């Protein structure tokens, strides 16, 4: 599911919101907590446990940083009991702002979820659009 949005701030300001756990909780729906598993901060190979609360149900996902290029490119892989996913962000300077491109993939682990995947993916697409708009608003407010 590719998405893109132009944010009227330079890439380093946008990246700061992608790279900060406390800020992430402000724009990623349902994200409650991020607990580092590895030491050394954000980098390729860094792992963290992300706790989400969606529709009254709490679940954890172990996420690993796969690509980490400050102010340019981040890719995260995640595993939960229900699905595996990737989330990839690319930042490109655009005039005085930033073109932020986002793409995610999901692989559902059980048969029922795979059957429901078209419906689930429509919901995920709408959620991604809302999150990117929320991110844009927060970054541009400063």
Short mmCIF file of the C-alpha atoms (twelve columns), coordinates in Angstrom:
data_MODEL
# 
_entry.id   MODEL 
# 
loop_
_atom_site.group_PDB 
_atom_site.id 
_atom_site.type_symbol 
_atom_site.label_atom_id 
_atom_site.label_alt_id 
_atom_site.label_comp_id 
_atom_site.label_asym_id 
_atom_site.label_seq_id 
_atom_site.Cartn_x 
_atom_site.Cartn_y 
_atom_site.Cartn_z 
_atom_site.pdbx_PDB_model_num 
ATOM 1   C CA . UNK A 1   0.000   0.000   0.000  1 
ATOM 2   C CA . UNK A 2   2.001   3.038   -1.120 1 
ATOM 3   C CA . UNK A 3   1.074   6.470   0.246  1 
ATOM 4   C CA . UNK A 4   2.708   9.867   0.043  1 
ATOM 5   C CA . UNK A 5   2.285   13.299  1.565  1 
ATOM 6   C CA . UNK A 6   4.166   16.577  1.347  1 
ATOM 7   C CA . UNK A 7   5.092   18.068  4.707  1 
ATOM 8   C CA . UNK A 8   6.101   21.720  4.790  1 
ATOM 9   C CA . UNK A 9   9.219   21.141  6.871  1 
ATOM 10  C CA . UNK A 10  12.733  19.935  5.963  1 
ATOM 11  C CA . UNK A 11  13.529  16.197  6.062  1 
ATOM 12  C CA . UNK A 12  15.459  16.407  9.347  1 
ATOM 13  C CA . UNK A 13  12.377  17.792  11.134 1 
ATOM 14  C CA . UNK A 14  10.125  15.096  9.659  1 
ATOM 15  C CA . UNK A 15  12.665  12.379  10.473 1 
ATOM 16  C CA . UNK A 16  12.801  13.547  14.098 1 
ATOM 17  C CA . UNK A 17  9.117   12.552  14.394 1 
ATOM 18  C CA . UNK A 18  9.745   9.155   12.783 1 
ATOM 19  C CA . UNK A 19  12.754  8.492   15.029 1 
ATOM 20  C CA . UNK A 20  11.356  9.465   18.451 1 
ATOM 21  C CA . UNK A 21  9.355   6.918   20.478 1 
ATOM 22  C CA . UNK A 22  7.401   9.511   22.450 1 
ATOM 23  C CA . UNK A 23  6.491   11.441  19.321 1 
ATOM 24  C CA . UNK A 24  5.505   8.227   17.507 1 
ATOM 25  C CA . UNK A 25  2.783   7.638   20.116 1 
ATOM 26  C CA . UNK A 26  1.249   10.977  19.115 1 
ATOM 27  C CA . UNK A 27  0.633   10.038  15.481 1 
ATOM 28  C CA . UNK A 28  0.583   6.215   15.221 1 
ATOM 29  C CA . UNK A 29  -2.914  4.930   16.007 1 
ATOM 30  C CA . UNK A 30  -3.160  2.639   19.007 1 
ATOM 31  C CA . UNK A 31  0.538   2.773   19.905 1 
ATOM 32  C CA . UNK A 32  0.787   2.720   23.700 1 
ATOM 33  C CA . UNK A 33  4.430   1.959   24.449 1 
ATOM 34  C CA . UNK A 34  7.787   1.190   22.856 1 
ATOM 35  C CA . UNK A 35  10.286  -0.781  24.939 1 
ATOM 36  C CA . UNK A 36  13.792  -1.235  23.505 1 
ATOM 37  C CA . UNK A 37  15.007  -4.837  23.442 1 
ATOM 38  C CA . UNK A 38  18.507  -4.033  22.201 1 
ATOM 39  C CA . UNK A 39  20.833  -1.276  23.371 1 
ATOM 40  C CA . UNK A 40  22.467  1.384   21.238 1 
ATOM 41  C CA . UNK A 41  19.483  3.401   20.034 1 
ATOM 42  C CA . UNK A 42  17.918  3.313   16.593 1 
ATOM 43  C CA . UNK A 43  20.109  1.577   14.034 1 
ATOM 44  C CA . UNK A 44  19.981  -1.381  11.661 1 
ATOM 45  C CA . UNK A 45  19.308  -4.449  13.785 1 
ATOM 46  C CA . UNK A 46  17.764  -2.524  16.700 1 
ATOM 47  C CA . UNK A 47  14.758  -4.304  18.195 1 
ATOM 48  C CA . UNK A 48  11.884  -3.025  20.307 1 
ATOM 49  C CA . UNK A 49  8.605   -4.333  21.670 1 
ATOM 50  C CA . UNK A 50  5.693   -2.156  20.564 1 
ATOM 51  C CA . UNK A 51  2.463   -2.388  22.537 1 
ATOM 52  C CA . UNK A 52  -0.777  -1.451  20.773 1 
ATOM 53  C CA . UNK A 53  -4.346  -1.116  21.995 1 
ATOM 54  C CA . UNK A 54  -6.926  -1.443  19.257 1 
ATOM 55  C CA . UNK A 55  -10.652 -1.769  19.862 1 
ATOM 56  C CA . UNK A 56  -10.023 -2.565  23.533 1 
ATOM 57  C CA . UNK A 57  -7.573  -5.363  22.716 1 
ATOM 58  C CA . UNK A 58  -3.900  -5.034  23.634 1 
ATOM 59  C CA . UNK A 59  -1.194  -6.835  21.678 1 
ATOM 60  C CA . UNK A 60  2.576   -6.720  21.358 1 
ATOM 61  C CA . UNK A 61  4.672   -6.712  18.243 1 
ATOM 62  C CA . UNK A 62  8.427   -7.215  18.108 1 
ATOM 63  C CA . UNK A 63  9.856   -4.807  15.573 1 
ATOM 64  C CA . UNK A 64  13.331  -4.668  14.061 1 
ATOM 65  C CA . UNK A 65  14.950  -1.838  12.136 1 
ATOM 66  C CA . UNK A 66  15.929  -3.185  8.703  1 
ATOM 67  C CA . UNK A 67  17.084  0.070   7.050  1 
ATOM 68  C CA . UNK A 68  18.190  3.190   8.913  1 
ATOM 69  C CA . UNK A 69  19.446  6.174   6.920  1 
ATOM 70  C CA . UNK A 70  18.825  9.329   9.001  1 
ATOM 71  C CA . UNK A 71  16.724  11.980  7.248  1 
ATOM 72  C CA . UNK A 72  16.291  9.711   4.198  1 
ATOM 73  C CA . UNK A 73  14.983  6.177   4.666  1 
ATOM 74  C CA . UNK A 74  13.721  3.848   7.415  1 
ATOM 75  C CA . UNK A 75  12.282  0.355   7.111  1 
ATOM 76  C CA . UNK A 76  10.902  -1.642  10.023 1 
ATOM 77  C CA . UNK A 77  9.871   -5.291  10.115 1 
ATOM 78  C CA . UNK A 78  7.413   -6.528  12.726 1 
ATOM 79  C CA . UNK A 79  6.035   -9.829  13.982 1 
ATOM 80  C CA . UNK A 80  2.958   -10.465 16.091 1 
ATOM 81  C CA . UNK A 81  0.852   -13.540 16.789 1 
ATOM 82  C CA . UNK A 82  -1.547  -12.549 13.997 1 
ATOM 83  C CA . UNK A 83  0.664   -11.169 11.224 1 
ATOM 84  C CA . UNK A 84  4.086   -10.108 9.969  1 
ATOM 85  C CA . UNK A 85  4.502   -6.635  8.535  1 
ATOM 86  C CA . UNK A 86  6.918   -4.113  7.122  1 
ATOM 87  C CA . UNK A 87  6.659   -0.336  7.222  1 
ATOM 88  C CA . UNK A 88  8.935   1.751   5.020  1 
ATOM 89  C CA . UNK A 89  9.391   5.537   5.005  1 
ATOM 90  C CA . UNK A 90  11.343  7.466   2.366  1 
ATOM 91  C CA . UNK A 91  11.995  11.187  2.770  1 
ATOM 92  C CA . UNK A 92  12.879  13.358  -0.230 1 
ATOM 93  C CA . UNK A 93  13.510  17.114  -0.119 1 
ATOM 94  C CA . UNK A 94  10.774  18.941  -2.010 1 
ATOM 95  C CA . UNK A 95  11.241  22.697  -2.219 1 
ATOM 96  C CA . UNK A 96  11.283  23.921  1.394  1 
ATOM 97  C CA . UNK A 97  9.507   20.757  2.538  1 
ATOM 98  C CA . UNK A 98  9.638   16.977  2.390  1 
ATOM 99  C CA . UNK A 99  7.904   14.384  0.258  1 
ATOM 100 C CA . UNK A 100 7.254   11.486  2.624  1 
ATOM 101 C CA . UNK A 101 6.534   8.172   0.921  1 
ATOM 102 C CA . UNK A 102 5.162   5.314   3.015  1 
ATOM 103 C CA . UNK A 103 4.564   1.702   2.083  1 
ATOM 104 C CA . UNK A 104 3.534   -1.230  4.237  1 
ATOM 105 C CA . UNK A 105 3.063   -4.949  3.706  1 
ATOM 106 C CA . UNK A 106 1.182   -7.511  5.787  1 
ATOM 107 C CA . UNK A 107 1.300   -11.306 5.836  1 
ATOM 108 C CA . UNK A 108 -1.494  -12.781 7.927  1 
ATOM 109 C CA . UNK A 109 -0.685  -15.928 9.863  1 
ATOM 110 C CA . UNK A 110 -4.021  -17.757 9.961  1 
ATOM 111 C CA . UNK A 111 -6.553  -18.816 7.378  1 
ATOM 112 C CA . UNK A 112 -9.447  -16.662 8.659  1 
ATOM 113 C CA . UNK A 113 -7.332  -13.486 8.621  1 
ATOM 114 C CA . UNK A 114 -6.100  -14.321 5.120  1 
ATOM 115 C CA . UNK A 115 -9.739  -14.646 4.004  1 
ATOM 116 C CA . UNK A 116 -10.541 -11.285 5.588  1 
ATOM 117 C CA . UNK A 117 -7.390  -9.625  4.247  1 
ATOM 118 C CA . UNK A 118 -9.126  -7.513  1.546  1 
ATOM 119 C CA . UNK A 119 -11.332 -5.940  4.206  1 
ATOM 120 C CA . UNK A 120 -8.476  -5.613  6.695  1 
ATOM 121 C CA . UNK A 121 -6.228  -4.013  4.079  1 
ATOM 122 C CA . UNK A 122 -8.857  -1.376  3.225  1 
ATOM 123 C CA . UNK A 123 -8.961  -0.454  6.899  1 
ATOM 124 C CA . UNK A 124 -5.166  -0.381  7.088  1 
ATOM 125 C CA . UNK A 125 -5.007  1.871   4.040  1 
ATOM 126 C CA . UNK A 126 -7.439  4.372   5.556  1 
ATOM 127 C CA . UNK A 127 -5.544  4.265   8.847  1 
ATOM 128 C CA . UNK A 128 -2.221  4.966   7.088  1 
ATOM 129 C CA . UNK A 129 -3.716  8.000   5.349  1 
ATOM 130 C CA . UNK A 130 -5.047  9.321   8.677  1 
ATOM 131 C CA . UNK A 131 -1.723  8.751   10.419 1 
ATOM 132 C CA . UNK A 132 0.254   10.542  7.708  1 
ATOM 133 C CA . UNK A 133 -2.131  13.489  7.890  1 
ATOM 134 C CA . UNK A 134 -1.788  13.545  11.690 1 
ATOM 135 C CA . UNK A 135 2.022   13.435  11.322 1 
ATOM 136 C CA . UNK A 136 1.931   16.321  8.835  1 
ATOM 137 C CA . UNK A 137 -0.173  18.435  11.226 1 
ATOM 138 C CA . UNK A 138 2.130   17.740  14.185 1 
ATOM 139 C CA . UNK A 139 5.377   18.360  12.300 1 
ATOM 140 C CA . UNK A 140 4.112   21.586  10.725 1 
ATOM 141 C CA . UNK A 141 2.916   22.894  14.119 1 
ATOM 142 C CA . UNK A 142 6.487   22.489  15.359 1 
# 
